[in-house]
Amino acid sequence: MRVVIVGSGAAGLTTASTIRKYNKDIEIIVLTREKYIAYSPCAIPYVIEGKIKDFDDIIMHSPEDYKRKRNIDIIIESEVIDIDSNKNKVKYIKDGKEEEIEYDYLVLATGSTPFIPPIEGVNLEGVFTVKTVEDGKKILEYSENSKSVAIIGAGAIGLEMAYALKERGLDVLVVEMAPQVLPRFLDPDMAEIVQKYLEDKGIKFILSKPLEKILGDKKVKGICVDKKVYDVDMVILSTGVRPNIELAKKAGCNIGKFGIKVNDKMQTSVSNIYAVGDCVEVIDFITKEKTLSPFGSTAVRQGKVAGKNIVGIPCKFPPVLNSAISKIGDLEVGGTGLTAFSANLKRIPVVVGKIKALSRARYYPGGKDLIVKLIFGENKKILGAQIVGYERVAERIDALTLSIFNRLTADDLAMGEFCYAPPVKMVNEPISLAAEDALNKFNK
Amino acid sequence: MRVVIVGSGAAGLTTASTIRKYNKDIEIIVLTREKYIAYSPCAIPYVIEGKIKDFDDIIMHSPEDYKRKRNIDIIIESEVIDIDSNKNKVKYIKDGKEEEIEYDYLVLATGSTPFIPPIEGVNLEGVFTVKTVEDGKKILEYSENSKSVAIIGAGAIGLEMAYALKERGLDVLVVEMAPQVLPRFLDPDMAEIVQKYLEDKGIKFILSKPLEKILGDKKVKGICVDKKVYDVDMVILSTGVRPNIELAKKAGCNIGKFGIKVNDKMQTSVSNIYAVGDCVEVIDFITKEKTLSPFGSTAVRQGKVAGKNIVGIPCKFPPVLNSAISKIGDLEVGGTGLTAFSANLKRIPVVVGKIKALSRARYYPGGKDLIVKLIFGENKKILGAQIVGYERVAERIDALTLSIFNRLTADDLAMGEFCYAPPVKMVNEPISLAAEDALNKFNK
């Protein structure tokens, strides 16, 4: 039996490794456009910042490693051009030559492509997106001869890049269409804390305005926002990603509103074709609507599900909350589930609990602010959570994600059991305090 | 209406503050033997270690603060000697004079007393327990003229004190009757990591042996264990605590196997007497048996429950898992629910998942070992968890406590949603990896 996987990101390679973990005999072939595999795109801003020394550090395995340790064949720099799902064949180009390969199972892990706004100047020298190791290397090189940069998009990658390039000594201007930073997982009040932190570092922001134009002849010289010109030497577009669905279409797989349609086994409408990672649609746990989940951790989980199902181990991919965490400078920022803002848009009535607490006992040195915001439905069930702090945020977000999935109430969290020791916690867990704050509003 | 509270620890003062939060009129009087109130006994080792500068730092409020800010009367250095629950009267001695006070509600927050083993020499100069600020001050003073110390009992406080006194330059010998350190919340394999860490710092251990005798004329000169003599200048007894139940008995409250009996409102068998904190029995969530929960965080939660019920807000104290966390030097050690060892004693068959992972992405600088052990029942439901690491342990323990309360399975945790960013997490959450390790054993 042969499984062909298209794509060498976290989703594709996890599928490959999972199949091999449970089955030594299946032939596994991974086709990838990329030159470097098994790296973490989320790490790119931290290499540019200098926290991680070199791009080589974030490449965890070579194709030779995969062959030697797991007997997985990875064909790099190969571009799949067609899929014939009746004949179970994939056509690809490698070294300028067209090749064909048959499969028993095909896995589409085709990922996503950075969205490029349809405006003037996006093709100028000095305009970058942040997706591949090559992107990272080019940004780093170009930044060495640049004095200023405009970051378009204030999502997690945008802000991480803004901080990184500020650290490298550039003047940084962030332009965001939404009226706040991190609109995908923070409410305006929480986003303000993050923006203030970055402003204190000298980063400038233009909110509520789209980028109109990138200016320059050959190279970037500036940008135009709200009819004003800002001189910058480089532009980074971090305006989201779009799922790569072209190959799935060619294979005859059904496509949904956002991406490739799959069932909870990660199987497409073509029974021997699976799809995983940024290119597929998933289900939102709260709204039950279709959504995207372009996260490395989602890709890994989906790869495990697809791999297990292909070898015959039943396994389901559950609905998502798209919990997110970002480390921007010293700040740790996380969110999960619904924001109060998005609940409002969906006309879901909510009650909010919010508290400013500390990460350690008040008298224990080194404790830092920890701001916790919890969003509850009318039935007191928790629907979302946001935390901004300097330490111990990520695992609290995980605990709150678990709380949402298990439909815990404000009472459960206010009276919940949390461990305690002065160096790591307040005796009153901040999550409990925020839940109590909400309870007081329910009781009014 | 008047509420009298006996005891000024976390349980008593939280009860007082909770009553005041919801009712401005009730008269609240706290009677306490102690001179200092509102301090954290868990912080004592960290003052001795020098992490916290002064004992004054861990005293968070004065009786005057309580009077001024919350209109709560705290009568310090007052010893309650009798309770007449027919006449609703408390008798106490203050400044050598006997006083009497009537109550509408009485709250017993009488706490616990360190257990003193019934052996020779426990009254010698240089023998200490670790409970009050005065204890801490005496230990610190005595340690300044001491070269060596024996710590009796390798629970969390024992090990925290061992580390603290080693840091102050003393030779430290830890004596523990059980064959391992931290027997209450770690299995032997996890305890070994902690012991090894402390041995590397130069701390010595004698396990599986009881302390037989403390030697000396007036002052401590040594201890005798397994018929051998070890020269030490001071001895710290950290051999657990016993609930203070004498006043409850005098009041006619029912006493259980371990402590004062209360219902889930924290009400004793006498309807207008509540009891909270170390002195009461609670219910173990897993075994449904009675147990103790002598933790500051439990005391606070019980105080909130008692306070709310007294002012008429319904609120229940749920069964406990006794989740625990300790920071010993750089090591963060946590546990919740059943250990494999205790499951074995109770003849509960379990399957264990264990993994050594990292606290950050492999390539991100500063990542440290994180060892996660999960204990599952035969139905794959999680029953317990233990983590030893250097960062980000406490909140993982909380997430696992939530998982036990919500009866999650190994499948749920293996496929669970966890947020991810390279500076704070591996893309594969260690909890998921440990759950997968267990699943592989279930499938065999």
Interface residues (C-beta under 8 A of the other chain):
Chain A: A10 S40 C42 A43 Y46 K51 I52 D57 I58 M60 A156 F295 G296 S297 T298 V300 R301 K304 V305 I313 C315 K316 F317 P318 V320 L321 S323 A324 I325 S326 K327 E332 G334 T336 A361 R362 Y363 Y364 P365 R392 V393 A394 E395 R396 I397 D398 A399 T401 L402 S403 F405 N406 L408 D411 A414 M415 G416 E417 F418 C419 Y420 A421 P422 P423 V424 K425 V427 N428 E429 N443
Chain B: A10 S40 C42 A43 Y46 K51 I52 D57 I58 M60 A156 F295 G296 S297 T298 V300 R301 K304 V305 I313 C315 K316 F317 P318 V320 L321 S323 A324 I325 S326 K327 E332 G334 T336 A361 R362 Y363 Y364 P365 R392 V393 A394 E395 R396 I397 D398 A399 T401 L402 S403 F405 N406 L408 D411 M415 G416 E417 F418 C419 Y420 A421 P422 P423 V424 K425 V427 N428 E429 N443
